[in-house]
Amino acid sequence: MAGSGSEEAPDRSGAADAADTARVRIGLSCPSCGSAHVAQVLGDNGGVSYVCTSCGHSWS
């Protein structure tokens, strides 16, 4: 019922929890910005590098 005061605000902590869980699961975060949004990419010589999809920083 609208206006009854019994409605609860939606939980918005899920996004932060998901990022923390991803960081723990893969143990990887961007050394530049700290984001857990990291992609693993293969280099030309078969080596592995990483790219932060948040800030664009790359490292190997």
C-alpha positions as CSV (number, residue, x, y, z in Angstrom):
1,M,0.0,0.0,0.0
2,A,1.5,3.3,-1.1
3,G,2.1,5.8,1.7
4,S,1.8,3.2,4.5
5,G,5.4,3.7,5.6
6,S,6.0,-0.1,5.6
7,E,7.9,-0.1,2.3
8,E,11.6,-0.7,2.6
9,A,14.2,1.1,0.5
10,P,15.9,-1.2,-2.1
11,D,19.3,-2.5,-1.1
12,R,22.0,-0.7,-3.2
13,S,25.0,-2.4,-1.6
14,G,25.0,-5.2,-4.2
15,A,27.2,-3.5,-6.7
16,A,30.0,-2.9,-4.3
17,D,29.7,-6.4,-2.9
18,A,29.9,-7.8,-6.4
19,A,33.1,-5.9,-7.2
20,D,34.7,-7.0,-3.9
21,T,33.7,-10.6,-4.6
22,A,35.2,-10.5,-8.1
23,R,38.4,-9.1,-6.6
24,V,38.7,-11.9,-4.1
25,R,37.8,-14.6,-6.6
26,I,40.4,-13.7,-9.1
27,G,42.8,-11.9,-6.8
28,L,43.4,-9.1,-9.4
29,S,42.8,-5.4,-9.3
30,C,44.2,-2.5,-11.4
31,P,47.4,-1.2,-9.9
32,S,46.5,2.3,-11.2
33,C,42.9,2.8,-10.1
34,G,42.2,-0.3,-7.9
35,S,39.2,-1.5,-9.9
36,A,38.4,-5.2,-10.1
37,H,37.2,-4.8,-13.7
38,V,40.2,-6.4,-15.3
39,A,40.4,-8.4,-18.6
40,Q,43.1,-10.9,-19.4
41,V,44.5,-10.6,-22.9
42,L,47.0,-12.5,-25.0
43,G,50.0,-10.7,-26.4
44,D,51.6,-11.2,-29.9
45,N,54.3,-13.4,-28.5
46,G,51.8,-15.6,-26.5
47,G,52.4,-13.8,-23.2
48,V,49.5,-12.8,-21.0
49,S,48.7,-9.2,-20.2
50,Y,45.9,-7.5,-18.3
51,V,43.8,-4.4,-19.1
52,C,41.6,-2.5,-16.7
53,T,38.3,-2.0,-18.4
54,S,37.6,1.0,-16.1
55,C,40.6,3.2,-16.7
56,G,42.4,1.5,-19.6
57,H,45.7,0.9,-17.8
58,S,47.5,-2.2,-19.1
59,W,50.2,-4.3,-17.5
60,S,51.8,-7.8,-17.6
